[in-house]
Amino acid sequence: MTLRWSETAALDLEVIYDYIALDKPAAAAATIEKIIQTAERLEQYPSLGRAGRRNDTRELVHPPFVIVYRVMQDVIDIQAVFHGNRKYV
């Protein structure tokens, strides 16, 4: 399976990086790298996450972040990445 990041998800990563980098640039880079590595596990295990809050989605938790994705035929489509304390509907 192939991993594909939506524009929204890519922007989410950028916002997360920018927020953390205000105080700790090295930690920001490490956090983004860990989120990406966690998402890449979906290529081998697409059902790894739990059922999502929206229809036809799944959520993979990398505390404190949640990776929202859809499993399509040969593609894992990453829809969003958000902090678990943020309301996502």
OpenMM code with the backbone's topology and positions (N, CA, C; nanometers):
from openmm import Vec3, app, unit

residues = "MET THR LEU ARG TRP SER GLU THR ALA ALA LEU ASP LEU GLU VAL ILE TYR ASP TYR ILE ALA LEU ASP LYS PRO ALA ALA ALA ALA ALA THR ILE GLU LYS ILE ILE GLN THR ALA GLU ARG LEU GLU GLN TYR PRO SER LEU GLY ARG ALA GLY ARG ARG ASN ASP THR ARG GLU LEU VAL HIS PRO PRO PHE VAL ILE VAL TYR ARG VAL MET GLN ASP VAL ILE ASP ILE GLN ALA VAL PHE HIS GLY ASN ARG LYS TYR VAL".split()
positions = [
    Vec3(0.0838, -0.1187, 0.0000),
    Vec3(0.0000, 0.0000, 0.0000),
    Vec3(0.0882, 0.1249, 0.0000),
    Vec3(0.0343, 0.2297, -0.0538),
    Vec3(0.1052, 0.3562, -0.0632),
    Vec3(0.0436, 0.4568, 0.0334),
    Vec3(0.1262, 0.5351, 0.0969),
    Vec3(0.0811, 0.6395, 0.1886),
    Vec3(0.0727, 0.7707, 0.1116),
    Vec3(-0.0414, 0.8381, 0.1248),
    Vec3(-0.0589, 0.9681, 0.0581),
    Vec3(-0.1080, 1.0695, 0.1611),
    Vec3(-0.0407, 1.1828, 0.1685),
    Vec3(-0.0769, 1.2890, 0.2625),
    Vec3(-0.1613, 1.3934, 0.1902),
    Vec3(-0.2798, 1.4220, 0.2411),
    Vec3(-0.3632, 1.5272, 0.1828),
    Vec3(-0.2985, 1.6631, 0.2115),
    Vec3(-0.3428, 1.7644, 0.1389),
    Vec3(-0.2919, 1.8993, 0.1637),
    Vec3(-0.3245, 1.9425, 0.3062),
    Vec3(-0.4424, 1.9060, 0.3526),
    Vec3(-0.4836, 1.9410, 0.4886),
    Vec3(-0.3906, 1.8782, 0.5911),
    Vec3(-0.3605, 1.7503, 0.5742),
    Vec3(-0.2719, 1.6804, 0.6686),
    Vec3(-0.1313, 1.7401, 0.6652),
    Vec3(-0.0823, 1.7727, 0.5467),
    Vec3(0.0508, 1.8336, 0.5347),
    Vec3(0.0529, 1.9699, 0.6051),
    Vec3(-0.0541, 2.0452, 0.5908),
    Vec3(-0.0638, 2.1744, 0.6587),
    Vec3(-0.0719, 2.1541, 0.8104),
    Vec3(-0.1436, 2.0512, 0.8537),
    Vec3(-0.1503, 2.0198, 0.9967),
    Vec3(-0.0108, 1.9957, 1.0531),
    Vec3(0.0712, 1.9197, 0.9813),
    Vec3(0.2084, 1.8936, 1.0268),
    Vec3(0.2876, 2.0238, 1.0366),
    Vec3(0.2683, 2.1103, 0.9397),
    Vec3(0.3391, 2.2386, 0.9396),
    Vec3(0.2987, 2.3233, 1.0599),
    Vec3(0.1700, 2.3266, 1.0900),
    Vec3(0.1207, 2.4042, 1.2043),
    Vec3(0.1746, 2.3463, 1.3351),
    Vec3(0.1734, 2.2135, 1.3470),
    Vec3(0.2270, 2.1485, 1.4666),
    Vec3(0.3754, 2.1829, 1.4827),
    Vec3(0.4498, 2.1717, 1.3731),
    Vec3(0.5932, 2.2040, 1.3768),
    Vec3(0.6145, 2.3488, 1.4218),
    Vec3(0.5437, 2.4416, 1.3580),
    Vec3(0.5623, 2.5834, 1.3886),
    Vec3(0.5320, 2.6139, 1.5351),
    Vec3(0.4277, 2.5524, 1.5887),
    Vec3(0.3908, 2.5771, 1.7278),
    Vec3(0.4992, 2.5268, 1.8237),
    Vec3(0.5444, 2.4065, 1.8037),
    Vec3(0.6467, 2.3498, 1.8921),
    Vec3(0.7797, 2.4234, 1.8750),
    Vec3(0.8108, 2.4611, 1.7512),
    Vec3(0.9388, 2.5255, 1.7209),
    Vec3(0.9536, 2.6632, 1.7843),
    Vec3(0.8421, 2.7235, 1.8255),
    Vec3(0.8518, 2.8533, 1.8931),
    Vec3(0.9433, 2.8447, 2.0147),
    Vec3(0.9369, 2.7314, 2.0843),
    Vec3(1.0197, 2.7137, 2.2041),
    Vec3(1.1332, 2.6145, 2.1845),
    Vec3(1.1070, 2.5097, 2.1037),
    Vec3(1.2053, 2.4017, 2.0914),
    Vec3(1.2131, 2.3496, 1.9475),
    Vec3(1.2922, 2.4123, 1.8638),
    Vec3(1.3018, 2.3706, 1.7239),
    Vec3(1.3431, 2.2244, 1.7048),
    Vec3(1.4371, 2.1770, 1.7840),
    Vec3(1.4813, 2.0373, 1.7691),
    Vec3(1.3693, 1.9418, 1.8054),
    Vec3(1.2943, 1.9748, 1.9085),
    Vec3(1.1811, 1.8905, 1.9489),
    Vec3(1.0726, 1.8917, 1.8423),
    Vec3(1.0547, 2.0049, 1.7752),
    Vec3(0.9542, 2.0146, 1.6695),
    Vec3(0.9876, 1.9185, 1.5552),
    Vec3(1.1123, 1.9180, 1.5135),
    Vec3(1.1551, 1.8286, 1.4055),
    Vec3(1.1393, 1.6828, 1.4465),
    Vec3(1.1760, 1.6503, 1.5695),
    Vec3(1.1648, 1.5125, 1.6188),
    Vec3(1.0192, 1.4692, 1.6269),
    Vec3(0.9322, 1.5588, 1.6688),
    Vec3(0.7893, 1.5267, 1.6792),
    Vec3(0.7307, 1.4957, 1.5423),
    Vec3(0.7610, 1.5785, 1.4447),
    Vec3(0.7086, 1.5555, 1.3094),
    Vec3(0.7624, 1.4243, 1.2544),
    Vec3(0.8888, 1.3974, 1.2758),
    Vec3(0.9490, 1.2720, 1.2279),
    Vec3(0.8791, 1.1514, 1.2905),
    Vec3(0.8491, 1.1592, 1.4189),
    Vec3(0.7818, 1.0475, 1.4862),
    Vec3(0.6389, 1.0294, 1.4352),
    Vec3(0.5687, 1.1382, 1.4083),
    Vec3(0.4331, 1.1283, 1.3533),
    Vec3(0.4393, 1.0604, 1.2167),
    Vec3(0.5336, 1.1011, 1.1332),
    Vec3(0.5485, 1.0424, 0.9996),
    Vec3(0.5833, 0.8939, 1.0096),
    Vec3(0.6746, 0.8584, 1.0985),
    Vec3(0.7115, 0.7177, 1.1161),
    Vec3(0.5921, 0.6348, 1.1624),
    Vec3(0.5125, 0.6904, 1.2506),
    Vec3(0.3928, 0.6201, 1.2969),
    Vec3(0.2967, 0.5981, 1.1812),
    Vec3(0.2752, 0.7000, 1.1015),
    Vec3(0.1853, 0.6880, 0.9857),
    Vec3(0.2374, 0.5852, 0.8863),
    Vec3(0.3681, 0.5790, 0.8677),
    Vec3(0.4262, 0.4842, 0.7721),
    Vec3(0.4008, 0.3390, 0.8106),
    Vec3(0.3743, 0.3125, 0.9370),
    Vec3(0.3405, 0.1758, 0.9795),
    Vec3(0.2107, 0.1285, 0.9136),
    Vec3(0.1263, 0.2237, 0.8743),
    Vec3(-0.0013, 0.1893, 0.8111),
    Vec3(0.0173, 0.1211, 0.6758),
    Vec3(0.1314, 0.1430, 0.6111),
    Vec3(0.1568, 0.0788, 0.4825),
    Vec3(0.1541, -0.0732, 0.4964),
    Vec3(0.2007, -0.1242, 0.6073),
    Vec3(0.1998, -0.2686, 0.6305),
    Vec3(0.0776, -0.3137, 0.7092),
    Vec3(0.0249, -0.2249, 0.7944),
    Vec3(-0.0869, -0.2609, 0.8815),
    Vec3(-0.1976, -0.1561, 0.8711),
    Vec3(-0.2721, -0.1533, 0.7614),
    Vec3(-0.3709, -0.0473, 0.7397),
    Vec3(-0.4851, -0.0445, 0.8418),
    Vec3(-0.5096, -0.1536, 0.9099),
    Vec3(-0.6174, -0.1571, 1.0091),
    Vec3(-0.5663, -0.1323, 1.1500),
    Vec3(-0.4461, -0.0807, 1.1609),
    Vec3(-0.3814, -0.0614, 1.2907),
    Vec3(-0.4607, 0.0316, 1.3822),
    Vec3(-0.5190, 0.1354, 1.3270),
    Vec3(-0.5915, 0.2330, 1.4081),
    Vec3(-0.7317, 0.1875, 1.4438),
    Vec3(-0.7981, 0.2729, 1.5200),
    Vec3(-0.9366, 0.2465, 1.5616),
    Vec3(-1.0339, 0.3064, 1.4599),
    Vec3(-1.1610, 0.2678, 1.4720),
    Vec3(-1.2645, 0.3266, 1.3869),
    Vec3(-1.2682, 0.4769, 1.4123),
    Vec3(-1.2814, 0.5535, 1.3041),
    Vec3(-1.2790, 0.6987, 1.3150),
    Vec3(-1.4120, 0.7591, 1.3553),
    Vec3(-1.4092, 0.8868, 1.3868),
    Vec3(-1.5300, 0.9600, 1.4258),
    Vec3(-1.6143, 0.9968, 1.3050),
    Vec3(-1.5518, 1.0030, 1.1897),
    Vec3(-1.6242, 1.0291, 1.0639),
    Vec3(-1.6379, 0.8975, 0.9879),
    Vec3(-1.7428, 0.8876, 0.9092),
    Vec3(-1.7659, 0.7662, 0.8302),
    Vec3(-1.6461, 0.7336, 0.7425),
    Vec3(-1.6169, 0.6064, 0.7323),
    Vec3(-1.5110, 0.5553, 0.6452),
    Vec3(-1.3711, 0.6041, 0.6797),
    Vec3(-1.3495, 0.6439, 0.8049),
    Vec3(-1.2145, 0.6840, 0.8461),
    Vec3(-1.1681, 0.5958, 0.9609),
    Vec3(-1.0387, 0.6007, 0.9811),
    Vec3(-0.9767, 0.5334, 1.0954),
    Vec3(-0.8858, 0.6363, 1.1610),
    Vec3(-0.8504, 0.6120, 1.2865),
    Vec3(-0.7640, 0.7027, 1.3608),
    Vec3(-0.6518, 0.6243, 1.4265),
    Vec3(-0.5318, 0.6684, 1.4025),
    Vec3(-0.4146, 0.6087, 1.4643),
    Vec3(-0.3603, 0.7096, 1.5646),
    Vec3(-0.3512, 0.6687, 1.6893),
    Vec3(-0.3083, 0.7594, 1.7953),
    Vec3(-0.1575, 0.7481, 1.8161),
    Vec3(-0.0933, 0.8629, 1.8122),
    Vec3(0.0478, 0.8773, 1.8495),
    Vec3(0.0475, 0.9896, 1.9539),
    Vec3(0.0285, 0.9529, 2.0820),
    Vec3(0.0038, 1.0542, 2.1857),
    Vec3(0.1021, 1.1692, 2.1802),
    Vec3(0.0521, 1.2910, 2.1901),
    Vec3(-0.0867, 1.3311, 2.2075),
    Vec3(-0.1596, 1.3567, 2.0749),
    Vec3(-0.1049, 1.3094, 1.9637),
    Vec3(-0.1627, 1.3386, 1.8330),
    Vec3(-0.2460, 1.2228, 1.7787),
    Vec3(-0.3422, 1.2591, 1.6937),
    Vec3(-0.4286, 1.1617, 1.6279),
    Vec3(-0.4115, 1.1794, 1.4777),
    Vec3(-0.3871, 1.0693, 1.4093),
    Vec3(-0.3715, 1.0687, 1.2633),
    Vec3(-0.4994, 1.0100, 1.2055),
    Vec3(-0.5716, 1.0898, 1.1285),
    Vec3(-0.6973, 1.0454, 1.0677),
    Vec3(-0.6672, 1.0016, 0.9249),
    Vec3(-0.7159, 0.8818, 0.8888),
    Vec3(-0.6863, 0.8301, 0.7548),
    Vec3(-0.8007, 0.7470, 0.6999),
    Vec3(-0.7960, 0.7264, 0.5696),
    Vec3(-0.8899, 0.6392, 0.4995),
    Vec3(-0.8099, 0.5326, 0.4271),
    Vec3(-0.8626, 0.4120, 0.4305),
    Vec3(-0.8012, 0.3019, 0.3575),
    Vec3(-0.8778, 0.2875, 0.2265),
    Vec3(-0.8066, 0.3050, 0.1163),
    Vec3(-0.8663, 0.2871, -0.0146),
    Vec3(-0.8005, 0.1642, -0.0771),
    Vec3(-0.8265, 0.1369, -0.2008),
    Vec3(-0.7779, 0.0129, -0.2602),
    Vec3(-0.6299, -0.0123, -0.2356),
    Vec3(-0.5442, 0.0708, -0.2892),
    Vec3(-0.3999, 0.0532, -0.2718),
    Vec3(-0.3350, 0.1733, -0.2044),
    Vec3(-0.4186, 0.2584, -0.1438),
    Vec3(-0.3688, 0.3840, -0.0884),
    Vec3(-0.4208, 0.4036, 0.0536),
    Vec3(-0.3318, 0.4491, 0.1392),
    Vec3(-0.3699, 0.4974, 0.2716),
    Vec3(-0.3686, 0.6496, 0.2586),
    Vec3(-0.4847, 0.7115, 0.2698),
    Vec3(-0.4978, 0.8557, 0.2517),
    Vec3(-0.5033, 0.9232, 0.3887),
    Vec3(-0.3948, 0.9917, 0.4250),
    Vec3(-0.3906, 1.0631, 0.5524),
    Vec3(-0.4713, 1.1913, 0.5346),
    Vec3(-0.5779, 1.2044, 0.6139),
    Vec3(-0.6710, 1.3168, 0.6007),
    Vec3(-0.6363, 1.4352, 0.6902),
    Vec3(-0.5899, 1.4055, 0.8126),
    Vec3(-0.5635, 1.5120, 0.9098),
    Vec3(-0.4738, 1.4587, 1.0210),
    Vec3(-0.4082, 1.5515, 1.0893),
    Vec3(-0.3321, 1.5202, 1.2101),
    Vec3(-0.3661, 1.6317, 1.3098),
    Vec3(-0.4100, 1.5925, 1.4287),
    Vec3(-0.4458, 1.6936, 1.5256),
    Vec3(-0.4089, 1.6502, 1.6671),
    Vec3(-0.3976, 1.7485, 1.7540),
    Vec3(-0.3700, 1.7235, 1.8962),
    Vec3(-0.4945, 1.6610, 1.9570),
    Vec3(-0.4771, 1.5579, 2.0379),
    Vec3(-0.5891, 1.4864, 2.0948),
    Vec3(-0.6818, 1.5702, 2.1807),
    Vec3(-0.6359, 1.6838, 2.2314),
    Vec3(-0.7207, 1.7729, 2.3100),
    Vec3(-0.8081, 1.8632, 2.2232),
    Vec3(-0.7781, 1.8673, 2.0943),
    Vec3(-0.8540, 1.9511, 2.0030),
    Vec3(-0.9814, 1.8797, 1.9603),
    Vec3(-1.0894, 1.9525, 1.9491),
    Vec3(-1.2167, 1.8944, 1.9066),
    Vec3(-1.2107, 1.8683, 1.7563),
    Vec3(-1.2418, 1.7465, 1.7183),
    Vec3(-1.2404, 1.7078, 1.5769),
    Vec3(-1.3701, 1.6352, 1.5482),
    Vec3(-1.4516, 1.6932, 1.4615),
    Vec3(-1.5798, 1.6282, 1.4267),
    Vec3(-1.5927, 1.6117, 1.2781),
] * unit.nanometer
topology = app.Topology()
chain = topology.addChain("A")
for resn in residues:
    res = topology.addResidue(resn, chain)
    for name in ("N", "CA", "C"):
        topology.addAtom(name, app.Element.getBySymbol(name[0]), res)
